[in-house]
Amino acid sequence: MSEQPLFSWNFADGTLNGLRRSGQGTVTVEPYVGGYRARCATPLDRAEAASLNYSVPEQQAIRAVVDVEFEQFPINMWEAMYFLRVTHRSRYGGVGPTHPAILGVQRRLTGLTWRLDFHNAGAPDSRLFFTPAINPGQRYRVELIVSAGTNASIRVIIDGVEVQTVTNVDNSGIVTALDSVDFGIPWGSINTSLFDYALEIFGVTVIYHNISGLVVDAVTLQPIVGAGVRIGTRGVATDSLGAFTVNVPAGIYSVQILRTGYQTVLIENVDATILDVDLGQIALTPVSEVTYWPIRAVTIFPYWFAYTEAGYQTTLRDLRSLYGNRINFVELRVVWHADPTNPNNVVLFPDLAAAGRTSLESLAVAIDLAHANGFAVLLGIIHDNFNDPNWPVFPTPVPPVTDWAVWWQNYTNFVAGIAQFAQQHGVEALILGWEYDFMTPGKEFENGTYNAEWSNLLNLVRGAYNGLVTYEASHPWNATLLANLLKNDWWSNLDFIDISTYPPLTNTTEPSLAQLIGGWSTGPLGVNYIEMYREIATRYGKKIVINTAYPSYDGANMTPWRGPIDGAPDWEEQRLCWEAFFLAWGNENLMGVHIEHWDNIPLATDMTSGIREKPGAYTINDALASLTPPGPPSRNIVPLLLGVFGIGGLALGMYLTRRRT
């Protein structure tokens, strides 16, 4: 396969000639001594893009060439500006390893350096820094050569010298072909700028094959119209005869068939490397009941940045950009702590509050910003891992409680104050407590012992707060813990039940998708969590929100409750765990999912449960598409309340909607 020229432009007539501007920065074409050039600049007050995009027919490989001169570099240490990106248009919404390759410069302790970010199935070498030296006012001819697939490669050539080569790259999880190049500044720090003089794109054409099939109802054998078919990064719907044909680059694929009201079908190892593939008749089994998930929440922790800082605002914007209305709640946190001077008292966690991260003032700003970006707010009242000696995260020591009756009254007063705050600031849903089973040796707070106290607290909150109210229960690992959770009579008066859910799914660091799906019903602990949660929902007559997460280290499926204590980064395992979650639970009549978490842009070595700019974020986006009702914006929760609580929720829905507008 030979390389073919696809695009070339040097701004000769002072125009962009079909290049598409992107971002909130500025792009201007201006004259200089040799002709014309494009000046791209990011804003003075925020990190943004100021790029020129050109799309081409899909290619197996792309060579992008730019003559570039840097005018204003990033000012602050560790900040970066990107100036050349090769990707697929389906990848827009992030930077770094969410794209096949993006090239930039970064200010480091050793000075300015070239920086290459790329996707490699979550491998730790997906961010590289290299020489030669970079100087302002010097013109460079830079070539970025990228291929797509399971054995892809990336090459960087500067002024004719190959300075970086990466082989054995697997970017097949995010792209099957390349069709888009960004020049200028696809993403940059505050107040950066450069000049582009000449742009070229060359490509190697992709070889395509068809994968086809016929989707039918397993009972009636009638064709199913409008079933979703996902193959790699491509998706289609079945036609009026239940048939589909997807034209894909040569390769080996997993084929996923989804339709509301039917069990999802996954067909793996479909080999379309040489010939077209006809899958024949594919039967979907109907399920008795399928509903949309009204709550689709993502946690934004206060630990990486204050809710009043720019990082939070960027997080909200990026969430909305990627997920649209598929994510409709953000979960924010009130973090409490036993008063160091009086352990029977409850106060805002001092180390976070003093930094402005969980003060009520910062939370008020955060709530307003979430609403301004179209999100409803799930406000969690959470301990700082109370009396847990294995959680030495924060410097302030946690003193032991000496009188639980006094402590409970103080906790009641604390929660009542937060309920009033939530009412004043239009919070849509409030979590009264979070995983309190371990606070006492006998797990009294989650085994029915405190039913009367919790009921009184719930009634007190209802008198001050008109939103939805729930409790975040600890994960029932076994039959004993399940029996405890079935004794909490007061849960019948909640609006829904939120359960932290972090079971081991397999006993291997290299699980298949089928093993991960099976882990929810026949996992290492021998617990069928799907049946368990059905039992809890039936006992209380309430739907369940599942709070879960998967770290991005090798073997995380075995210990999803742990932080990145050991292991190597494995972003693909995290993605597979999320895919398995939605395939296992997608047809369950849940209230929704509560995803932890979406915060900082990750480093290539990141092993946390954060999903931002990792492959799992896109898997979640695809899965939520079938669980999100069409229609109104995410914060119009009148349909949510009607669907979950019937006519009784109408007045509350109208009230909440009226207060937000």
N, C-alpha and C positions, 0 to 999 in steps of 0.2 A: 504494500500500500504506500503510495507516494504522497508527499506533502503538497497541498494546493494553496495558493494565495486566496484569501477570503475578503480582506479589507485592508485598505491603505489610505492614510490621510495625513496631510501636513498643514491643515488650516490655510491652504494657499489663497483662498478667496475671502478669508475672514469669517467663515461660517463653520458650523459644527458638522455639516454634511451627514446628517442622519444619526449622529451620536446623541444618545438620550441622557439628559441631566438627571442626577439623583442626589437626594439629600438636602439638608437645610443650609449648607454652605453656599458659597458663590462660585460660579464658573463664568469667566469672561474670555473672549477672544480678543487679543490686543496685538498691535503691530510691534515689531522689533526690527533691528537692523537687517536681519536675514529674511524677513517675511512676516508671518503671523505665528502666534503661539497661544495656547490656552493657559490661563492662570486659574488654578483651583485653590480655594482657601476655606478653612473651617471657621466657624464663628468665634468671636472673642469671649463668649460667656459659657460655652458648652462644647462637649465633644460631639462631632457630627460628621456627616459625609459631604463631599463635594466632588462627585465623580461623573465620569463620562462612560456610559455603557453602550456596548454594541453586541447585538445578538446575531448568531449565525446558525445555519442548519446544524443539527447534532453531529458531533465529531467524536471519533475515538481518542484523538489527541489534538491539543491546540498548542501552538507556539505564539505567544503574545510578545510583541516588541514595542518598546517605548524609548524615545529620546527624552530624558527628564532632567530637570535642574531643580534642586531643592532651594527654596527661598527662606522659609522659616521652619526650623525644626521644633520638635516638642521641647518645651521649656523645662518641665519637671522631670526628676529622676524616675525611671521605669516607664514613662509614657511613650507611646508609639504612634506612628502615623503609617498607614498602609497606602501604597501607590499603584499596585497592580494585582488584579485578582482574576483567576481563571476558575469558572464554576459552571453550574447549571442554573437556569432561572428559577427552578423549584427551590433553590437553597436560600433565597433572599430572606432576611430576617435576623442574620447574625454574622459574626466574624470568626476568625480563628478556625479551629478544626471542624466547624460545621460546613466548611467549604473544601473542595479538593486542594486548593493552594491559594495563598494570599501572601504577597511580598511587601515588606515595609522596612522602616528604620526605627530604632528605639534608642533612647538615651539611657545608658547604664553607667555603673561606676567607672568603667574603663573608657567612657566616652560614647560617641555615636557608633552604632553597629547596624549591619543589615540583619533583618529578621524574616524568617520564613515560617509560616504556620500552615499546617496541612492536616487533612484527615487520614488516619491510618488505623481504622478499626479500634480507636481508643488507645493506641500504643503510646508509650511515654516519650518517644522521640518526635512527637508531632509539633514541636517548636524548636527551631534551630537559630543560632546566632553565628555570624561569620564575618570575616574581613572581605574585601579591602577597606581602607579608611574612607570616610565620607566627608566631603567638604561642601559648604554652601557656595553657591555661585558656579559650581563645576557641572558641566553637562555630561550625563552618563547615557550610554546605550545599554539598556537592560532587556534581557530575553528571559521569559519564564515559560518553560516547556513542561506540559502536564499531560498525562494520559489517564484514562478511566479504566477501572476494573479491579480484579483481585490480584493482579501482578502489575500494577501501574508503576510509574516512575515520575520523578520531578527533577528538572535541571534548571540551574540559574547560571546565566552567562552575563558577565558585566564587561563591557568594552572588549568583547571578543575572547575573554578568558572565562572558562567554566569554573566557577567558584564554589558550587554546591551541587551534589548529585545524590539523590535518594532513590533507592531501588526497592523492589519487593513491597511496594505500598499497596494496601487494600483499602480502596475508597468505595467499594461496591455497595456498602451499606447506605450511602447517601446519594450516589449518582451511578447511572449506567452509561452516561454519555456526557459530553461537555458542549455547551452552546452559548456561553456568555463570557465576555471579558469586560472588566471595569478598569479604566484608566483614571488618572486624577487621584482623588483621595476617597477610596471606598469606605474608609473609616479613619478618623484622625483624632488627635488630641485637640484641646482648645488652642486656637490661634496658630495653626500651621498652614503653610502654603507651598506651592510648587508650580513649575511651568512644564507643560507637555509640548514638545515641538513636533514630533512625528510618531504616528501610531501604525502598527501593522499586525495583522492576524493571519496565521497560516493554520491549516487543519488537515487531519487525516480522517477520511470519511469512515463512518461506522458501517459495519455489515449487520443487517437486520434479519430477524426471522419472526414468524408469527406464532403466537401461542393462542389456541382457540379452544372453545368448549361450549357445552349446552347445559344450563343450570335448570334443574327441575325440582319440584316438590317431591320429597321422598314418599309421601303417602299417595298423592293423587297422580303423580308423574306428569303434572301439567307444568309448562314452562313458567319460570319465575322472572317477571319483568322488573328491571331496575335493581337487580342485585349488584352490589359493589364488587368489583374484581380488582385486586391489587397484585401487581407483579413488579417486584423491585420498587422503583420510585414512580411507577406509572399506575394509573387507575382508570377504569372505564365502568360503565353500567351495562348490564345485559339489555338487549333490545326487545322488541315486542314478541320475539319468538324465544326469548330466554338465552339467546346466543351471544357470544362475545369473541372478539379477536383483538389481541394486543400485539402491536408491532414493537419488538424489543431488540436492543443490541445483542449480538451473539453472546451467550453465557448460560449459566446454570441458575435457576430461580426457584423461589418459593412462591406459590400461588395461593392467595387468600380470597375466599368468597364470603361476603357478609351480606346479610339482609335482615332488617328488623323483623322479629317474629320467628327467626330460624337460628339454629345452632351454626356457628361459624365453622367453615371447613378450611383446613390448611393442607395443601399438597406440596411436599418438599422435593428438592432435587429434580426439578423439571429441566431436562437437558436440551437447550436450544442453541448449542454451540455450532452445530453444522446444518441442521435441517429445521423446518417448521415442525411444531408439535401440536397434535390434536388430542386434547384430554378426554374427548368424548362426552358422555353424559355424566354430570356431577349432581348428585342428589343432596338437597339440604333438608334436614329434619326439622319440622316445625316445633316450636316451644309454646307452652300454654299461655304465657303472659310476658310481654315485653313492654317496658315503659322507658321514657327518657329519664336521665338522672338530673334532677333539678339543681343540685349543688355540685359544682365542679370547681373546687378551690385549690389554690396554690399558696403555700406558706412563704412569707418573706420575713426572714429572721432579723432581729435587731442587733445581731452580734458582729456583722461585718461592717455595717455603716448605720449611722443614725437615720431614723425615719425622716428627718428634716434635711438630709444631705442629698446631693445631686445623684448619688448612686441609686437611691430609692426611686427617684423620679425616672431615671433611665430604665430601671427595672420594670416599672409600670408600663412605660412606653413600649419596651421590647415585648412584654407579655401580650399587650394588646395587638402589636404588630403581627406576632406569630399566630396567636390563637383566636383572634377575633372574639366572637361570643362563645367560643367553646370553653373558655375559662370565664366564669362569671363572678367568682368570689376571690378575694385575697384574704389570707389569714394573717392578722397582726397580733402582737402579744403584749399582755400585761404580765410582767415577770415579778413575782412576789418572793419574799424572803422572811424568815424569822428575824425579828428585831434583835440585833446583837446585844442590846442593853436589856431586853426583856423577851426571852425566847417564846413566851406565850402570846406575843403580839405578832401581827402580820403587817409588813410594810412593803412598799415598792423596793425591788432589789437595788441596793444602794450603788453598787459598782456600775450598773447599766444606767440607772436613773441619773446619777451624777454626771455621766458622760452625755446626757441628753438623749439617750437611746430609747428609754422606756418611760420617760416622764410623761405625765398626762398632757403636758403642753406639746411634746413632740408627737404623741399619738393623735392628738387633735389635728395637727397639720397632716399627718399621714392619712388619716381617715378622709379628710377633705380632698387630698390629692388622689386617693383611690376612687372616690366618687367622681371627681373631675375627669378621670380616665375611663369611666363607665363601669367600674367594678363595685359590687356590693362588698361589705366587710364582715368577716367572721372574726370576732375578737375573742381570743383565748386567754383565760386567766390561768396562768401556769406557774408552777413552782420552779425553783432552780435546782432540781434534783435533791429535794429535801432529805437531809440526814443520810445521804448516800455517800459513803466514804470512797466509792470507786469512781466518783465524778469530780475530780479536782480541777474543774475548768475555771472557776472564778476565785479571786484572791480572798474574798471575805469569808471567814469560817461560818459554818452553820451550827448554831447552838441547839442543844436538844430541848424539846418541849417538856415542861415539868407538870403541867396541868391541862389535860386535853379539853376539859369543859370550858375553862377560860379561853383556851386557844380557839375553840369552835365559835364562841361568841365574838371574839375579835375577828375571826375569819368571816363570819356572817356580816359584821359591820363593814369590813373591807369590800366584800363582794357587793353589798348594797350600794356603796359609794361608786363602784365601777359601773353598776347597772344604771345609776343616775347619769353618769358620764356618757355611757353608751346611748342612752335616750337623748341626751342633749345634742349629740353629734351624729345622730341618724344611723347608728350601727344596725345592720340588718340581722345579725345573729350573734349570740353571746354564749360562750362555753363557760359553765360555772366552775369547773375544776378539771384537772388533767392528770390522769393516771395516779390516783391517790391510794391505790391498793398497798403500796409499799411503805406508806407513811407510818403505819403501826404494824407490829409483828403479826397480829391476827388478821390483817387486811380488813379491818372493821369498816372502812369508808366505802368498800365496794362489795360487801357481803350481806347487806341488809341490816346490820347492827345500827346504823345511823339513819334508817329510813325516816323516822320522825323529824330528825334535825334537817335532813336534806329537803324534806317536804316543806318544812317551815321556811327554809331559805328560798326555795323555789317560789313559794307564795309571796314572800317579801320582794323578790326580784320582779315577779309579775305585776306587783303594785306600782313599780317605778319604771318599768321598761316594757315596751310594746312589741319588741322584735321577737324573732325565733330564739328559743332557749334549748341548750343541749348540755350534755356532759361527755367528756372524753374518757372513755373507759380503758383500762389496761388490757393488754392482749390476753385472751384466754388460751393458754398454751395446752391445757389438758382438761380432762373431764372435771377435775376438782375445781379448777378456776372457772369453768363454765357454770358449774353448780352455784358458785358464789355469785356470778353475774345474774343468775336467774332469781336471786333473792331481793333485788333492789326494786321494791314495789313502787317507789316514787318515780321510777323511769317511765311509768305509764302516763305521767303528766308532762313529760318532755315533748318537744315538737319532733325531735328525731334523736337517734342515739349515734354518737360518734365513737368509733372503736379504733384504738391504735393497733395495727395489725402487721406484725413483722415475723412471720414464721420462717423457719428454714425450709427451703423448697427441695433441695437435693443434697446428696453427700459428695458431690463432685465439683471441682473447679472448672470443668468443661461440660456444662449441661447442654443438652439439646433443647430446642423449644418445646418439644413434646414432654420432656422430663419436667421442665419448669411448670408447664400447665398442669401436669399430673400432681405436682407438689401441693397444690391447693386441696386436693381430695385424698391423695395417698402418699403424703410426704414422709420425711424421715421420722416424725413424731407419731405417725399413724393416726393423724387427726384429719377429719373431713371438715375443713373450715367453712365450706359452702353450706353444708347441712347444719353446722353449728350456728351460723349466723341466721339461717332461716328459723332455727328454733328460738333464738333471742328475739327476732323480729315478731314472731308469732306470740311469744310470751307477753310482750308489752304492747302489741298492736302498733308498733312504730317501725318506720323504715330506718335503715342503717346507712351512715356515711363511713366509708373505710378510709382511715388515715394510714398511709403507708409511704415507704420510700425504699430505694435501693442504692447503697453506696456504689461507687464506680471503681472498685478494686477487684482483683482476681479472686474469685470464690465468694463474692459478696452474697450470692444467693443462699449460701449456707448460714450466714450470720448477718442478715440485713439490719438488725438492730444496732450493730456496732459501728463506730466511726472508723476512719481510715487508720486502724492501729497497725496493720501489717499488710503485706502483699504488694503487688504491683498494680498500676492503673489498668483498668479494663472497662472502657466505656461501652464496648459492645455487649459485655455481659449485663451491664445495667440496662441497656436498651432491650435485650432479650427478656429480662425480668419484667419490664413494663409491658412488652408485647404479650407475654404470657399472662400477666395480670388481667388485661382487658379481654383476652380470649377466654379466660376462665370465668370471669365475672360479668362479661358484657351483656348477658341475657338475664342477669339477676335483677330483681325488682328493688334496687337500692335507692336510697335517697341521693347517693352520689359518692364522689371520691374527693379526698383531701390529701393533696400531694405535697410532700416535703422534699425539696424546697427549691426556690428560684431566687438566687441572690447575685453574688459577684460573678463576673466573667471568669471562667476557670483557667488556671494554668494547665499546661499539657500534662503535668504530673498529678493533677487533682484526683483525689480518691473519695471525695465526700459524696453525699447523696444528692447534691445539687444537680439539676438537669439543664441549667442554662447553657446554651451553645454546645450541648452534647447530643449525640444521635438520638438518645431517648426522648428528648424534647419533641422531636418530629414524629416519633412513633406514638407518643401520647396525643399529639395533635391529630394524627390520622384516626386513632381509635375513638377520640371524643366526637368526631364528626357524626358518627351514627348514634351517639347518645345525647346529642344536643338538639332540642326542639327548634324548628325553624321559626323565624318571625322576629319578635321584638328584641331590642338591645338587652345586654346581659343584666342590667340592673333593674329592668322592669320585672319585679318579682310577683306581680299579681297572678300571672298564669302559674307560676311556681306554687303559690299558696293555694290556689284553687285546685290544682292537680293533686296536691298532697293532703290538704286539710279540708277540701270541700268548700261549701258556701261559707262556713264559719271563718275561713281565712280571707274572705273578700274584703271585709271592713278593714282588717289589718293591712292587706295588700294595698288598698286604696289609700290608707293613711300613710304608709311608708312611701308610696310613690308620690303622694301629694307633698310630703315633707321634703323630698329630694329635688323637686322641680321648682 
